[in-house]
Structure formats: structure tokens, C-alpha cells
Amino acid sequence: MLPNVGMTYSTLRFEKADRIALVTFSTPDNLNGITETRLDELEAVLDLCAADEDVGALILTGEGKAFCVGLDLDLLDKAFGDLDFFDTVVARVNGIITRLENLDIPTIAANNGFTRAGGFEISLGCDFMIVADEAKVGDVHTDSGVVPAAVTLRLRRRVGDQRAKEILWTAKWYKGQEAVDVGLALKSVPLANLVDEAKALARSIVDKPRPTIAALKRVMRDGLTMGVAEGAALELKTFAHYNRTQPYGREGYTAFREKRLPFWKTPV
């Protein structure tokens, strides 16, 4: 278990306090563009969060005018000159998004500013997106004649078929409340309140046992393409396994009967 810590990498800052991990992309001069170093450091952070049972939620945000505008221009120059290398890079981005989706804890994108392309895709890998009123988010690959590599079906699952087509095919930017209205984001708040809002959402979840949230997240993820009967069977199987391998359900019920807090909660 890591103590409450702050760590500085070359492209991001990592802080942990009160079971919440906060990652801030910290290269505002390139609008927090994705470099190979950032991919390395994101993978390292995800390793930390997966291994540390005391981390109950992860928030991603950015410094400066952008959350993340996708691949850095120098990296794109190299990628378009070597398409095999390009394939490798976008596979790494896709792998990070998949790891966010599969992480046992809730993940929150706190979009502070411009969010496009790979930054948009990373946001969709998070369970929640909270945007600043001042932020602008969009995929916008098609404006440059580029096909996205990690967003199409994820976006359709989040906002529906017609809306996903509109977002991808028109390359439209969505500002603040507009992102909420089309189903991309949970809420839009003033920039000054953005990280506090994300932390408030995280705090409303981290007081629950991590294995409980993890089990729910797995059912929602693994049952995404299932029919009703198959999905119900998955949920029943998860329920039975959870009760036999985790103490939290019995303890929560016993604490309720004994009119006390369960062991994972402390008095306010």
C-alpha cells in the first residue's frame, strides 16, 4: 500500500490522498499531447493503481488550456513516416484505454480544456467524464482525413448510434453543457470547481469496498453485449461468487442488524 503521496514524472503528476489518485497531465506547452514517455508513465500509474488496494478511484485531468489533444506532433511526424510504428503507438493507446475500462476502481476524466483525438479516446475509457464549462471536447479525426483507432464502438455504446455518427462524421466540438446534453459527460461545472467536483464524485464511491465496486464494474463491462437472459445469468454467477469469496455483504448486513458501521467505514 502506498501512503498518501505526490510523485512527479516528466509528463504528469501523480498524487494520492484519501484513497483518491489524481493524475494531472503536465506538459501544457504541447497541449498535453501524447508522447511515448507519456504512454510509459500512464502505464506505470495504472500499475500502481491496480496494485494498491488502498486506491479507491482514479481521476485524470490536465494542466493549462488542454486536457489532451492526442498524439504529439513530433510523434505524428514519425508515425506517418513509418506506418508499422504508427500501428504500435495506437495499439499502446488502445491498451491504456482498455486498462482504464478494466481497472477495478472507478475512473473519472476531469476535462479542463481542449480534448480531442487520443485525449478524447482516453476520456471515453473512463467510467465518468466531468467537463469544465470552458472545455471543448470532440473526436475531430475526420477533419484531418484520419480514421480513429480506439473510439468508434466505445462512443456508440456511450451515446447511441446516431449521436456517435454525428460526433465522428461531423468532427464537431462540444463545449461544456453541450457535452452533457449529448451524453458524453455526466456534468459541466466551472473550471475553478472541476477537480473538486471530480473528487466529490470519487469520495461518494470510495467509502464502499473496492471489491464491491469491482464486481459491479465487471458485470457492466462483461455483460455489455449480452442479451437479458445471458446477462442475468452473469449477474447471478457474480453474486454467488462474491458472497463466497468476500466478507463485505455479510458484514454489511450484520452491521445493519447490530446498528453499527461496517468495518470499512469510519464515523464522520
N, C-alpha and C positions, 0 to 999 in steps of 0.2 A: 504494500500500500504506500502510495506517495503521500507525503504530508501536503498541507496547503502550500503551494509553491508557485513561483513565477519563473519561467525559463525563456531565454531569448535565443532564437535561431537566426539564421541570416535573412530569411524571408517572412518569418512570422514570429509572433509572441505567443507563448503558452502560459496560461495561468490556471491554477486550481484553487478554489475556495468553496467551502461548504458544499462539497460533493458536486460542484459545477465546474466543468472545464471550459475555459474561454480561449479560443484561438483567434488571433487578430492578424490578418494578412498585413504585412508592414513594409511594403515596397510601393508607396504611393506615387513615386516618380514614374513608374511604368504602369500605373493604374492597377497595381496588384496582379499584373499578368503572370501567367503560369510559366515557370521555368523548370528545368529538370531538377534543380535544387529544391524548388517548392514541392515538387512531387515527392522527392526523398523525405522532406521534412513533414509533409502531410502523412505519409505512410508511417513515419516514426511516431507521430502524435496518435494516430489510430492504434498503433501497437500499445502505446501507454494506456489509452482509454480502455482497450479491450482487456488488458492485464490487471488494471487497478480496480478492484471490486468497490472501492470507495468513490469512484466516479459514477455519478447517477445521471448526468446529462452532459451534452457537448453543444456549445454554441460556436458558430463560425461568423466572423464579421470582418470588416475591412477598415483600414486607416486611410483618411483622405477622401478624395472625390469618388472612389470606386470601391465596390465590394471585390470584384474580379472581372476583368474583361476578356478572359480566355487566354489562349496561348500568347506568350510574349512575342513581339515582332522578330527578335533575333532567332527565337526558336522556330517561328513560322518560316523565316528565310531558309533555315537549314532543312525544315521538313518538306517544303515544296521542291527543294533540290534533291531530296532523297526520300522517295515515297515509302520505301520499306521502313526507314526511320520514322516517318510520319505515322505509319500504322502502329509502330511500337509505342510512340508517345500517346496516341489517343487510346490505345489499349490500357496504358497505365492510368490515364484519366478515368476511363470507364471502370477500371478495377477499384479506384478510390471511391467512386460513386457507389459501386456495389458494396464496398466495405461499410460505407455510411448507412446504406439500407439494411445491412445485415448486423450492424452493431447492436449489442443487447440493450443499449440505452437510447433514450430519445435524443434526436439531433435537431438543432434549430439553426437555420440560416437567418442572420440578422443583417439584411441587405441595406447598407448605409448609403449606397450611391450607385453608379453605373454598374450594371450586372448584365453581361452578355456572353454568348458562346459557351466556352468551358466553365465560366463562372455561373452562368445560368444553369448549366447541366449539374454542377456541384450543388447548387441550391435545391434542385429537384430531387437530389439524392437524400436530402434532409427530410425528416418527418414533418417539420413545420417551417414555414417561411414568414417572417415578420419583416415588413419593409418600412423604411423611413418615408414620410410624406414626400420628401425631396428626391427619393431614389427613382431611377429609371431602370426597368428590367425588360429584357427581351432576348430571344434567341438570335435573331438577325443574321444567321449564317447565309440565308438565301440572297440577301442584299449583295453579298460578295460572290455569288455563284457557287457557294460551298454547300455540300451536303453534311449535316451534322452526324456525329458518330455515337452519341450517347444520350439522346434526348427524346427521340420521336415517340416511342411507345410509353416511356415514363410520363411524358407530357400528356398523352392521350388518356392515360389512366388517371391523371390528376384532374384534368379539366374537361374531359369528354372529347368526342371525335371532331365535331365541327369547330369547337373553340381551339383545339390543338392545331387543326389545319390553318385556321386564321392566324394564330400566333406564328407558326412556322413559315407559311407561304407568303404572308404579307411583310414579314420582318418588322412588325410594329413594335414600338417601345410602349411600355405600360408604366405610368407614373403613380406611385403611392397607392391611393384608394382604387385606382383603375385595376391594379394587380389583384386587389382583394375582390373586386367586382367580377372578374373573370375566373376566379377560383385558384389563382396562382399562390396567393398569400392568405394567411389567416387574419392579419390585421395590418393597418397602416398607422404609424404614430410619428410624432415629431422626431426629427433626428436626435435631438438632445435627450430624448427618452428611450431611444431604440434599445440599447443594451440593457437598461433597467427593465424594460418590458420583456425582453428575452429571458433575463434572469428570473423575473417573476413567474413566467410560464414554467421555466425549469424547476423553480422551487415548489410549484404546485404538484410536481411529479416526483421529485427526488425524495419526498418523505414516504414513498411507497417502496417496498422491497424491490431491488433490482431484478431478481429472478421473476417476479410477478410481471413487471413491465416487459421483460424479455420474452416471456411466454406469449403474452398478448401480441407483441410485435411479430413474433414468428408466425402465429396463426394468421394475422392480417397479411403478411408477406407471402407465405406459402399457399394460402387459400385464395390468392388474388384471381387466379384463372379457373377456379373450381366452380362446379355447379353447387346448388344448395345442399343436396344430399351428401356429396363428397366433402363439402366444406363443413357441414355439421359433424360428419364422422371425424374429420381432423380436429375439430374443437373438442369433441368428446375424448379423443385419444390424448390430446394435450392436457385436458382437465384431469384425467385419470393418472397420467404420468406425473404431473405436477404435485398432486396430493400425496403421491407415494414417494416422492424424492425431495420435497421441500417442506419445511416446517411452518411456513407462513400462514397458510389457510387455517390450520388447526389452532395456531397461536392467536391469530386474529379473532377467531370465534371464541376461544377460551377467554381472551382479554375482555371481549364484549360481555360475556356472561359474568365475569368477575368484576366488571365495572372498573377496569384499569386500562392503561395504554399498553399496546403490544410492545414487545421488547425493542423493536426497531424505531420506536418513536420516543421522543423526549418531551417533557412538559414544556409548553410555550411560556 
